[in-house]
Structure formats: structure tokens, C-alpha cells
């Protein structure tokens, strides 16, 4: 399976060379797309150097500034879908997502339309060095979002994901409006509303090794509040899904 790995970056000059090296060493037929938001620390230049050394396997998409996670991934999806690939992966640049989990996710994609790297299924976990408030907030944020949205999943805020090409091509991505981390919730909720098969594999979510974390209490609290906007925004798909299920039951 040919995989495009999309890595948004902002001030990840320390991490990116190590990450790209680890990804290209995996037993996968893969290409890496770095989406850099004009990082002040020179991440874009570092990415260009990597692309120059690995012309067939690394490409860089430069953007004018810090434009947000939603647009980074949507632009990345559009670019990667022009490649000859079967699947598209999302992952952070800071090694919180272990590249070694990706082959397992690729294997599981044979059964699903999208596979999540999950911290909250059996076998998954978060960094033991996380403070208690961060562990509690992350766990509650997941419980909160999946309860409101009725998602039969354990980790709906994970940023480690692998999509079938045809799944992303069929999704109405123009409807996705959320930015920041609630973008991740909206994407998986949209897939659920469209009745795609969603699987989860356990991962260990490590805190970043180098650089400064971009996560904060404010960001996570804001994401929790915006879950209601996601729920309201897809009420038409919920109605369509219920109607389709009733028709199937009647046909049976």
C-alpha cells in the first residue's frame, strides 16, 4: 500500500529531520508531505533541504503564515491526492505519534475506511510524565465529545490517523469549518455520519522530545465547547442516516 504522510509544522526545526528519517526507514512505500506555516525557526528551510536530498519521497508545501490545523490538512490532502497513493496519514511532527505504529495502522486499513491511533483503547496510553490535570482533561475531553456526538470510539481527538484515499475523496470536505483541535473531532464525526468504517489501534502518546508544546488548557477547553457546533452543523446527515437505517430495517 502506497502511503502519503502529511505533517503540518510550525517551529519544528529540531524534530523534523529525525521524524522524516524515521518515517522513510519504515517498511512502507511512502512519501512525506511537510506543510509548513512559515515557521520563524526555519523549519521550512530544513524541510526544503530534506526534500532536496529525497526528491522522490519528500515534498514541502509552504504557506504564508500560521493559518491553522484545518487548512493545513485540507491543503495537504488536496496536494497528496494528486499523488499515486492508496492512503493518507495524519501525524504530528513532534514524535508524540510514534512512527513505528504506522505499519500496524496500514495493516488494519484493510478492514476499515479510516484507522485511528488511539490512546484510550486497551493497550493505549499517554505519557507517564503528563501532569494529572492534563491526563484528566484529555480523557474528559474525549468522553465529552464522543458522548455528545454519539461516537462509538474511544479516542476522537487523536491526531494520528490513516485514511483510505477513496474515503477522503468521497467526503464533503468543503463542509468542514472547525479549526484547531476540534477539527479532528469534526472530521471523524463527518466520517461517522457518512457511515464509514472506523477502527482504532492502541498507541503510546509520548510528550514531545524537543521543542515547546503548543497544547494548553485554554485550547482544550475551547475545543470542548465547540463540539456543540459540530453536532449542530451535521444535523442533516444525522436525519439522512436515520432515514436510511429505517429503510434498511423495513427492507429486511
FENTA-V977841 format. One record per residue. N is the residue number from 1. SS is DSSP state (H for helix, E for strand, - for the rest). PHI is phi in radians with two decimals (none if undefined). OMEGA is omega in radians with two decimals (* if undefined). Layout:
# FENTA-V977841
N & SS & PHI & OMEGA
N & SS & PHI & OMEGA
This chain:
# FENTA-V977841
1 & - & none & -3.13
2 & E & -1.59 & -2.98
3 & E & -2.13 & 2.96
4 & E & -1.69 & -3.12
5 & E & -1.93 & -3.07
6 & E & -1.73 & -3.06
7 & E & -2.21 & 3.03
8 & E & -1.23 & -3.13
9 & E & -2.36 & 2.94
10 & - & -2.65 & -3.08
11 & - & 1.02 & 3.13
12 & - & -2.19 & -3.09
13 & H & -1.08 & 3.13
14 & H & -1.24 & -3.02
15 & H & -1.51 & -2.91
16 & H & -1.04 & -3.14
17 & H & -1.04 & 3.12
18 & H & -1.13 & -3.10
19 & H & -1.14 & -3.13
20 & H & -1.06 & 3.10
21 & H & -1.05 & 3.14
22 & H & -1.16 & -3.12
23 & H & -1.19 & -3.11
24 & H & -1.25 & 3.11
25 & - & -1.48 & -3.14
26 & - & -1.19 & 3.10
27 & - & -1.36 & -3.11
28 & - & -2.36 & 2.98
29 & E & -1.57 & -2.94
30 & E & -2.36 & 2.99
31 & E & -2.32 & -3.10
32 & E & -1.93 & 3.03
33 & E & -1.99 & 3.08
34 & E & -1.59 & 3.11
35 & E & -1.91 & -3.03
36 & E & -1.82 & -3.12
37 & - & -1.66 & 3.09
38 & - & 0.94 & -3.08
39 & - & -1.02 & 3.13
40 & - & -1.10 & -3.10
41 & - & -1.49 & 3.08
42 & - & 1.53 & 3.13
43 & H & -0.99 & -3.13
44 & H & -1.05 & 3.12
45 & H & -1.18 & 3.08
46 & H & -1.06 & 3.12
47 & H & -1.09 & 3.11
48 & H & -1.08 & 3.11
49 & H & -1.10 & 3.12
50 & H & -1.12 & 3.14
51 & H & -1.14 & 3.13
52 & H & -1.15 & -3.14
53 & H & -1.47 & -3.12
54 & - & -2.27 & -2.98
55 & - & -1.03 & -3.10
56 & - & -1.54 & -3.00
57 & - & -2.22 & -3.13
58 & E & -2.30 & 3.08
59 & E & -2.35 & -3.10
60 & E & -2.15 & 3.03
61 & E & -1.95 & -3.12
62 & E & -1.56 & 3.11
63 & - & -2.13 & -2.95
64 & - & -1.23 & -3.08
65 & - & -3.01 & -3.10
66 & - & -1.37 & -2.99
67 & - & -1.78 & 3.03
68 & - & 1.84 & -3.06
69 & H & -1.18 & -3.10
70 & H & -1.03 & -3.09
71 & H & -1.17 & 3.10
72 & H & -1.07 & -3.13
73 & H & -1.27 & -3.13
74 & H & -1.13 & 3.07
75 & H & -1.17 & 3.10
76 & H & -1.12 & 3.09
77 & H & -1.03 & -3.11
78 & H & -1.04 & -3.13
79 & H & -1.17 & -3.07
80 & H & -1.17 & 3.12
81 & - & -1.25 & 3.02
82 & - & -1.47 & 3.12
83 & - & -1.51 & 3.08
84 & - & -1.54 & -3.11
85 & - & -2.26 & -3.13
86 & - & -1.78 & -3.06
87 & E & -2.60 & -3.14
88 & E & -2.23 & -3.13
89 & E & -1.85 & 2.99
90 & E & -2.00 & 3.05
91 & - & -2.78 & 3.10
92 & - & -1.35 & -3.09
93 & - & -1.64 & -2.94
94 & - & -1.80 & -3.13
95 & - & 1.23 & 2.99
96 & - & -1.20 & 3.04
97 & - & -1.80 & -3.08
98 & - & -1.23 & 3.11
99 & H & -0.97 & -3.09
100 & H & -1.16 & 3.10
101 & H & -1.40 & -3.02
102 & H & -1.13 & 3.09
103 & H & -1.03 & 3.08
104 & H & -1.15 & 3.11
105 & H & -1.12 & 3.09
106 & H & -1.09 & 3.12
107 & H & -1.06 & -3.11
108 & H & -1.26 & 3.13
109 & - & -1.14 & 3.04
110 & - & -1.12 & -3.12
111 & - & -1.82 & -2.99
112 & - & -2.27 & 3.06
113 & - & -1.59 & 3.05
114 & E & -2.61 & 3.14
115 & E & -2.12 & 3.13
116 & E & -1.80 & 2.93
117 & E & -1.44 & -2.91
118 & E & -1.88 & 3.07
119 & - & -1.47 & -2.92
120 & - & -2.06 & 2.92
121 & - & -1.61 & 3.13
122 & - & -0.98 & -3.12
123 & - & 1.71 & 3.11
124 & - & -1.59 & -3.14
125 & E & -2.89 & 3.07
126 & E & -2.01 & -3.07
127 & - & -0.98 & -3.12
128 & - & -1.15 & -3.12
129 & - & -1.51 & 3.11
130 & - & -1.06 & 3.02
131 & - & -1.17 & -3.07
132 & H & -1.02 & -3.11
133 & H & -1.11 & -3.12
134 & H & -1.27 & 3.08
135 & H & -1.06 & -3.12
136 & H & -1.15 & -3.11
137 & H & -1.16 & 3.13
138 & H & -1.12 & -3.14
139 & H & -1.12 & -3.14
140 & H & -1.18 & 3.13
141 & H & -1.03 & 3.08
142 & H & -1.19 & 3.12
143 & H & -1.06 & -3.13
144 & H & -1.06 & -3.08
145 & H & -1.16 & -3.08
146 & H & -1.25 & 3.10
147 & H & -1.29 & 3.14
148 & H & -1.06 & -3.04
149 & H & -1.56 & 3.13
150 & - & 1.18 & -3.11
151 & - & -1.53 & -3.14
152 & - & -1.47 & -3.06
153 & - & -2.29 & -3.14
154 & - & -1.73 & -3.06
155 & - & -2.27 & -3.07
156 & - & -1.64 & 3.12
157 & - & -1.86 & 3.12
158 & - & -1.08 & 3.10
159 & - & -1.72 & -3.14
160 & - & -1.73 & -3.00
161 & E & -2.51 & 3.08
162 & E & -2.37 & -3.06
163 & E & -1.96 & 2.89
164 & E & -1.15 & 3.13
165 & H & -0.97 & -3.06
166 & H & -1.17 & 3.08
167 & H & -1.18 & 3.13
168 & H & -1.12 & -3.13
169 & H & -1.12 & -3.09
170 & H & -1.58 & -3.10
171 & - & -1.40 & 3.10
172 & - & -1.37 & -3.03
173 & H & -1.14 & 3.09
174 & H & -1.15 & 3.12
175 & H & -1.42 & -3.06
176 & - & -1.25 & -3.04
177 & - & -2.09 & -3.04
178 & - & -1.18 & 3.05
179 & - & -2.03 & -3.13
180 & - & 1.11 & -3.01
181 & - & -1.31 & 3.09
182 & H & -1.23 & 3.00
183 & H & -0.96 & -3.13
184 & H & -1.13 & 3.10
185 & H & -1.13 & -3.10
186 & H & -1.09 & -3.13
187 & H & -1.07 & -3.09
188 & H & -1.32 & 3.07
189 & H & -1.19 & 3.09
190 & H & -1.07 & 3.11
191 & H & -1.07 & 3.11
192 & H & -1.13 & 3.13
193 & H & -1.07 & 3.12
194 & - & -1.50 & 3.05
195 & - & 1.11 & 2.98
196 & - & -1.33 & 3.13
197 & - & -1.42 & -3.07
198 & E & -2.09 & 3.11
199 & E & -1.98 & 3.12
200 & E & -2.31 & 3.02
201 & E & -2.15 & -3.09
202 & E & -1.24 & 3.03
203 & - & -2.34 & 2.95
204 & E & -1.71 & -3.12
205 & E & -1.63 & -3.11
206 & - & -1.57 & 3.00
207 & - & -1.18 & -3.07
208 & - & -1.00 & 3.14
209 & - & -1.48 & -3.12
210 & - & -2.31 & 3.12
211 & - & 1.51 & -3.05
212 & - & -1.89 & 3.14
213 & - & -1.15 & 3.11
214 & - & -1.70 & -3.12
215 & - & -1.43 & 3.08
216 & - & -2.59 & 3.09
217 & H & -1.06 & -3.11
218 & H & -1.07 & -3.13
219 & H & -1.09 & -3.11
220 & H & -1.23 & 3.13
221 & H & -1.14 & 3.12
222 & H & -1.11 & 3.13
223 & H & -1.08 & 3.14
224 & H & -1.09 & -3.14
225 & H & -1.18 & -3.07
226 & H & -1.37 & 3.08
227 & H & -1.02 & 3.13
228 & H & -1.12 & 3.09
229 & H & -1.14 & 3.09
230 & H & -1.11 & -3.14
231 & H & -1.01 & -3.11
232 & H & -1.20 & -3.04
233 & H & -1.17 & -3.09
234 & - & -2.05 & -3.14
235 & H & -1.11 & 3.12
236 & H & -1.17 & 3.12
237 & H & -1.21 & 3.08
238 & H & -1.10 & 3.13
239 & H & -1.11 & 3.13
240 & H & -1.10 & 3.14
241 & H & -1.11 & 3.12
242 & H & -1.11 & 3.13
243 & H & -1.11 & -3.14
244 & H & -1.15 & 3.13
245 & H & -1.16 & 3.10
246 & H & -1.10 & 3.11
247 & H & -1.09 & 3.13
248 & H & -1.13 & 3.13
249 & H & -1.10 & 3.11
250 & H & -1.12 & 3.12
251 & H & -1.16 & 3.12
252 & - & -1.32 & *
